[in-house]
Amino acid sequence: MMATLTATAAVASSSVAILPFRSHKPSRAPAGIRCSVAEGPAISQPRAAGGGLVDCVVVGGGISGLCIAQAVATKHRDRAPDVVVTEARDRVGGNITTVERDGYLWEEGLNKFEAIFGEPKVERSSGGGHPLRRLLYYVHAPDPSHLRIHVTDFHSNTWEAIRSIHQLEDMRGNIGIGGSWSEFIDYFVASIKSEDVKVVLHGQLDSGGATSAKLVAHKAKGMPLIFVTLVKLVDFAAREVMGNLSMQLFMAFNEHSDFTCIP
């Protein structure tokens, strides 16, 4: 939520208007942001405060849209003095927002994402060669706006992928998963938890490990595939991931079993 507040504050200090992308009754507007309400199903020609056409229109009032609007309105104000952000909802922030209901506050985004551990199938892109070491993967959300994937054999292959909410939205569009954001996340989780998760290794699998890899998963046969390109980690970064994964596994085991850690 801090990122949303920072971006909102930055936009509020520049010449940016937030307009509804479709007709609705706006609820509350973020303090300091100049908001306009348009009648009709959509805005075809957003107008500036003085009545003329605006210089720049940013579609979507999520964290990316707000940051782009702020950058244009401040760094390129000479070229685009009037910037409009269109938003379908009655608030800005996109998938990152704070909800207040029945006296409680909670964050939306990836903060509800429960960590996933698993052992994927391991394949070579070229086939053949020596037997491959078994891998473990760990998928978790270090904060409400990012998803992190770690894969390791605790030897010569340790990989990482970090995806922001914006990148996950792009993935959602690329693989053709419709519905709401929560439905996409449910599909992603079901795919990662399925028996059809594999890591494909590329390059020479010698003592130095594979040169590149990707994680592939899908909920069921015939359904859209989830592809995640993995970045190889070495030296301290790889050791840090292996140590953290070991500790997270221990904590998960300790939490879901009768095992008790004795100091």
C-alpha positions, -999 to 999 in steps of 0.1 A, spaced: 0 0 0 30 24 6 38 23 -32 2 32 -40 2 61 -15 35 74 -28 24 73 -64 -9 89 -56 8 117 -37 32 123 -66 3 125 -91 -16 148 -68 12 174 -70 11 175 -108 -15 184 -134 -32 150 -136 -69 143 -138 -85 109 -130 -115 102 -152 -139 72 -150 -135 50 -181 -172 42 -180 -202 58 -164 -205 53 -127 -212 72 -95 -178 80 -80 -174 73 -43 -144 90 -27 -115 104 -47 -79 104 -33 -71 136 -16 -55 162 -38 -62 145 -71 -84 166 -95 -112 142 -106 -138 147 -133 -169 128 -140 -180 120 -176 -215 110 -187 -219 81 -211 -204 46 -215 -169 58 -222 -147 88 -228 -139 94 -265 -121 127 -262 -111 136 -226 -110 173 -220 -85 193 -200 -96 217 -173 -99 246 -197 -121 226 -221 -95 217 -248 -82 183 -257 -56 168 -232 -20 161 -243 -18 126 -229 -42 99 -218 -31 70 -196 -55 40 -196 -57 24 -162 -53 39 -128 -33 11 -113 2 15 -99 18 15 -133 -7 40 -147 -2 64 -118 36 62 -121 35 68 -159 11 98 -154 33 112 -127 65 108 -149 48 124 -179 33 153 -159 66 161 -141 95 151 -164 78 160 -197 55 188 -186 67 210 -214 53 186 -239 23 173 -220 10 198 -195 -24 181 -192 -25 144 -184 -56 123 -179 -58 89 -163 -89 68 -172 -100 42 -147 -130 18 -148 -133 16 -110 -143 43 -86 -108 43 -71 -72 42 -82 -46 17 -72 -56 -13 -94 -49 -46 -76 -31 -29 -48 -54 -12 -24 -65 -11 12 -101 -22 20 -120 -10 50 -151 -30 60 -169 -38 93 -142 -20 113 -113 -40 98 -85 -30 73 -68 -53 50 -46 -51 19 -55 -66 -14 -30 -78 -40 -8 -108 -34 -7 -105 4 -32 -134 7 -9 -156 -14 1 -187 6 36 -201 -1 38 -232 -23 65 -259 -21 68 -287 -46 90 -310 -66 87 -305 -103 95 -330 -130 129 -322 -145 136 -324 -183 164 -316 -206 156 -296 -237 180 -318 -257 173 -351 -240 199 -378 -230 228 -373 -208 235 -381 -171 206 -385 -146 193 -352 -134 192 -341 -98 159 -337 -82 147 -301 -78 125 -283 -53 105 -251 -60 92 -224 -36 66 -199 -48 58 -170 -25 48 -133 -23 75 -113 -5 52 -83 -6 16 -76 -19 29 -65 -54 54 -92 -63 55 -130 -67 89 -148 -64 98 -183 -75 129 -202 -64 140 -235 -78 171 -254 -67 188 -288 -65 209 -276 -36 240 -282 -57 248 -266 -91 213 -254 -102 196 -225 -84 171 -203 -102 149 -173 -95 120 -155 -111 103 -123 -98 70 -111 -113 52 -79 -104 15 -76 -105 18 -57 -138 38 -86 -153 13 -111 -140 -14 -91 -157 5 -94 -189 9 -131 -184 -28 -134 -178 -35 -117 -212 -8 -137 -230 -21 -171 -220 -58 -161 -224 -71 -165 -189 -103 -144 -186 -124 -136 -156 -114 -116 -126 -79 -111 -111 -87 -135 -83 -98 -162 -108 -65 -158 -126 -45 -162 -93 -67 -192 -85 -57 -208 -119 -21 -199 -114 -21 -215 -79 -39 -246 -92 -14 -250 -120 16 -246 -97 1 -272 -73 -8 -297 -100 12 -328 -109 20 -313 -143 48 -289 -131 81 -293 -148 114 -274 -151 131 -276 -185 169 -272 -184 188 -259 -214 225 -260 -222 254 -282 -211 245 -299 -178 280 -303 -166 294 -295 -131 285 -259 -137 248 -267 -142 224 -257 -169 228 -224 -186 190 -215 -187 157 -229 -175 120 -223 -175 91 -235 -153 61 -249 -171 28 -257 -154 -9 -261 -162 -40 -269 -142 -50 -299 -164 -42 -314 -197 -54 -293 -226 -57 -261 -204 -35 -230 -209 2 -233 -200 20 -212 -174 55 -204 -186 80 -186 -163 116 -180 -175 141 -186 -147 173 -166 -141 203 -185 -128 218 -175 -95 254 -182 -85 278 -177 -56 263 -158 -26 229 -153 -42 225 -190 -48 236 -199 -13 212 -173 1 183 -188 -17 192 -224 -7 196 -213 30 163 -194 30 144 -222 12 157 -247 38 145 -225 67 111 -220 51 107 -257 46 116 -263 82 91 -236 94 63 -251 72 70 -286 85 71 -274 121 38 -255 116 19 -284 100 31 -313 121 35 -325 157 72 -320 154 86 -296 181 119 -277 178 139 -281 210 164 -252 216 
